[in-house]
Amino acid sequence: MLKVGLTGGIGAGKSEVSRLLVERGAVLIDADKIAREVVEPGTPGLAAVVEAFGEQVLAPDGSLDRPKLGSIVFADADRLATLNTIVHPLVGARSAELERAAGPDSVVVHDVPLLAENGLAPLYDLVIVVDASPETQLDRLTRLRGMSEEDARARMAAQATRDKRREIADVVIDNDVPLEKLTEQVDAVWAELVRRARAADA
């Protein structure tokens, strides 16, 4: 098994890269998706979040009001740290469970938005960083996700710097390019991942 950490700043296009890797045969473990699962109604995770932040973070149907929680934590580093101490252990446990379920010769790609911020690079055999300029990130967040420029800039500022992410990268995928060029890069990276996975199992 080859364990790959995949990360990138918000709006860098990490989900597109993970989609292309899955098409080529990777087993994807998506930390964001798991982070949503562990705070679904009825879970201990949601109960802990409500205890820490109050009922104001609940939507009328009892689910987590993610935009409301986001507006609280992205403006306050201490509150963000509190949220992370609740959610991260739950995500880690579920990720480990999914990894154990993958086959021994699998390329397992962990999509981890905060990989650089949380010093998680040593957990992986290889780290891929999807890189895009801050201008590209801002454009995607405002134009494609409908965020206000202020909100987009705050979320970008809450993450690791571009340089810090590149420092931990074994592979950098440039996503300031058209999809066709991105696909070519992913093809080359996939061939290398498969080669390493086979070498690890030999």
N, C-alpha and C positions, 0 to 999 in steps of 0.2 A: 504493500500500500504506500502511495505517495501522498503526504499531507501538505496541501497547498493553502497558504493564506492569501486571500484576495482582498485588497482594500483600495480606497481612493476617496478623495474628498466628495462631499455632497455635490451632485450635478456633474461629476466627472465622467459618468457613463459606465459605472461598475456593473449595473444590472445587465446592460447590453453585452458586456464581456462575459459575465457569468452565463447568460443565455447561450451565447455562441459556444462556450466550453461544454455546456450540458448537451448541446446538439452533437458535439463530437465525442461524447461518451463519459464526461466527468460526472461524478456523484456530487451534487451540490448540497451543502449545509448552509442555509441562509440565516445568519444570526438575527437579522431584522425580523424575519418571519417568525422565528422561534421566540423573539422578544415580545411579539404580539400574542403568541399562543400562551406564554406563561403568565400573562395578565388578563386572560379572558375571564368573563364573569364566572364566579364560583371557585376560582383558583386561589391558592394561598398567596400567590404573587400579587394579585389585585388587592387582596385584603391588606397586605403589607404596604402597598402604595397608598391606599386610602388612609391607613393609619398614619403614614408619614406626611401626607399632603392635604388630608381632609376630603370631605365628600364633594367639595367643589370640582374635583377632577373626574367626577362621574357624569356620564351623559344621562338623560332622562330614562333610558332603557336599562341603566345599571352597568353599562359597559364603560370602559375607560375613555374619557374625552381626551384623545391624544393631542389635538391642537391646543386645548386648554393647558394640559400638563406641559406641553412643549413651550408655551409662552412663559410658564413659570420657571422651568429649569434652564432654558437657553439664555435667560437674562441673569442667572445667578449660579456661579460656579459651585457654591456649597450645596445648593439644592440639587444640582445636576449630580454631584458626587453622592448625595444621599440616594437618589434614584438608582445610580449605577450599583451601589452596594446591595440593593434589593434585587435588581434584575440580572446582573451579570452572573452570579453563582447559579441561578436557575437556568440561564441560557447555556452556561458551560456544561452543566449536568446533562441537559437534553442533547447538546451537540455531541458529547462523548457517546451517548446511547446510539445516536444515528450513525456515528462513525464505526462503532463496533458492528453495526448491521451491514456495512458495505463489504464487498468481497475483498479477499487479501491482495488481489492484483489491481485494485481500483485506484484511480486518481481521484482523491477526495478533495474538493475545493470548498474551503470554508470562506464564505462571503462575510467579512467582518469589517463594518464601517470604522470602528474605533480601534483597529489593530495597532496603529502607531501610538495613539494616545495612551493605551493601556499596557504598552510594552509587551505585546503578545508574540512578537516575531519569533522568539526562540521555540515556540510551540510547534512550528511548522518546518518541514523539510525545505521549503522554498516560499518566498513571499513575492507576489505579483502586485505591483501598484499600477492602477489605472490613473493616468495623469492627464490633466487638462488645465489650461490657463485659467486664472481667476475670472477673466473676462468671459470665457466660454462657460464656466460654471454659473456665473451670474445670469448670463443670457438664458441658459437652460432652465434655471430655477424660476425666473420671472416669466419667461415666454411659455415654457412647456408645463410647469407645475403651478403657475398662477400665483406664486408668492410675491409679496411686495418686495421692493428692493431692500428695504430696511430689514425685513425678516430674513431674506436670503443672505444678506451680509452678516447678520448676527449668527446665523447657523454656520456659515463658513468660518467666522472668527472663533467659534466655540471648538473647532476641530484643530488638529495638528496642522502646522504649516506645510506647504508644498515641499519645502526642503527636508523637513523632518520625515515625511513619508518616503521621499526618494532615498534618504539615508538607509532605510531598512529594506529597500527593494533588492531582490535578486534579479528581478525582471521588471522593466518599466514598459507599459503599453501606452503609447501616445494616442490620446483620444481627442486631439484637436484636428482630426482628419475625417474625410468622408467614410461612410460605412464600409465601402469596398476596401479601403486601405486598412481599416480596423480589422476586418475579416482576415486579410493577409497576415497581419501581425499575430492574430489569435491562432491561425493555422500553424505558423512557425512555432509558437509557444507550445501548442498542443503536442506537436511532434516531439519536442524536447521533454515534455512531461511524461509522455508514454515511454520514451527511451529511459528516463530516470526510474520510472515505476518498474520497468522490466529489469533494470540493472539492480534495483533494490531487492527484487524477489529472486534474483539469480543465485 
